[in-house]
Structure formats: C-alpha cells, structure tokens
C-alpha cells in the first residue's frame, strides 16, 4: 500500500518523475504474491491507483541503489539487520519515524483493519514526502 500511496502523492504534486518508489519484502513468505485483496479494496476506496504487483525480497543491490529504506515496523528493521547487518542502518527508518508518532504502522494482517493501516501509511508518506522536497 505504501508504494502506491507515495506514488499517488508524488504524482498529484507533479513530482513523480523525481522519485523512484518501490516496495520490497524483508521476508520470503510473500514472494511472488500480488497485493492482498483487502489492501486493494482499501486503496480503491481512497482512489489510489495500483497495478499488479509481484512481491520480491529486498536485495543488497536495492539497498545500494535506493537513498532511503523505509520500513513499516520493528520486525522489518530487524529483518534488514539479519539480512545486511549494520551496512544500511543509516539509510533505514520506520515510516512513522518521520512523524511525531514514532511507532510502527498498524499491521492489518491479523486485525483485518486496513483502514487504520492506510491512515498510518498516508500520514507517514505525507511527512516523508515533505522531508524529501
């Protein structure tokens, strides 16, 4: 959801060409899967365009390529450490660390509350987008 929310913000600001925005998994469990259907429905309710997506695990090449590695929660940050040690720690942050909240994005996987996750992600993306401008 975060990839498409951020792309939509950049597009509405007329700045999409200035950014390369992509999402990756820090674990292998969703590799090859599309966006979860309830997440698609949430994005659609908010008129956020998306396309077919095939989950892929983050690689060292991704970490070298991108300027910012934004995680949704503490587990993602830990997984980055398991995968790459401290090499990319300076580029890594949690999305809501860019807000006053400084907490994890609400995880809808177990609660099925995609609306709360959407609100957290949107808030984090707005703050990060402002930082990057």
N, C-alpha and C positions, 0 to 999 in steps of 0.2 A: 504494500500500500504506500509506503513512504516514497519509493521511487516515482510512482505516478503522481502523488500529491506534490512532490517537489518539482517535477517536470511541468505540471499544470501551473504552479506558481510562477516559475520562470517564463513559461510561455505567455501567461497573462501580463507579465511585466515587460514583454518584448525582449527578453534576455536569454531565451533558451539556447541560442547558438553560443553563448559564452560559457556554458556549463556542459560537462559530461556527467550524467547521472545514471548510475546503475546499481542494482541490488545484487547481493550475493549472500549465500548462507554460510554460517560458521560451522555448521554440522553437515553430515552427509544424508540425513534422514529424508529430506525433501528433494534431493537431486532429481532433476528431470520433470518434476511436477509443475503444473500450472498454478496460477493464483488460486487459493482456496475459494470455492464458490461463495461462502458468506462474505468474504472480503470483496469479491467482485460486486456483489449486491450493494454493499456499503459504498464503494466507490461510485457506482451508478447512481445511487440515491443523492450523492453530492455532486453529480455531473462531472466527475473526474474521469477523463478518458484513459483507457488502458488497452493493452493488446495482449495477445497470447504470450505467456512468459514461461520459460523453462528454467527452473531453479538450478543454480550452479554454485559450487562451493568456492569461497574466496581463495585466491592463489597468491603466492609471493609476487607474481607478475602484476596482479591487481594492486597489491599493496605498494609496489614500486611506482605504478602508473598514476594512481589517484593521490590528490593532495590531502584529502580528508577521508577517514574511515569511520563512518558513523554507525554505531551500534544501538540497538533498541533497549538492551538491558545488560545487567551484570554478567549473565551467563554468556552472552555474545562476546563481551570484553574478555572474560576468562578463556573462552574458546580461541580467541585471537592469540592470547598468550600461549596456550597449548600448541597452537599451530606454528607460531612465529617467534616465540619468546618475547623479549622486550624490543625487538628490532623496530617495530612500527608503533610503539606505545605513544610517541609524541604526535602521531597523526590520528590516534584513536580517541574517540569520545563517545559518550552516550548522547542520543539526540536531545533528551530533555536537560542535559547539562548546559545546553545553550539557552535555557530559560531560567527563571527563578526557582523552578520546581526541583531541579537536581535529583531526579528519581528515574526509575525505569518506566518505559512506555507500558501501559496496561496491556497484558497479554491476553488476547481473546481466545486462545487455543482451548483453554479449559473452561472459560466462563461463557463463551459464545457472545461476548459483548463487544462486537466490532465497532459499535458507535463510540464507546469510550476510547478504544484504541485509535480510531480515526481522529477524535478530538485531540488526544495527546500528540499524535503524529503531526497533525496540522499545526498545532501550537509550536512544536519543536522545529518543524520545517520553516515556519514564518520567522522564528528567531534566528535560525541558522542562515536563512536567505538574507536577512538584514545584515548579519555579520559579514557575509561574503561580498556584499555590494560595496 
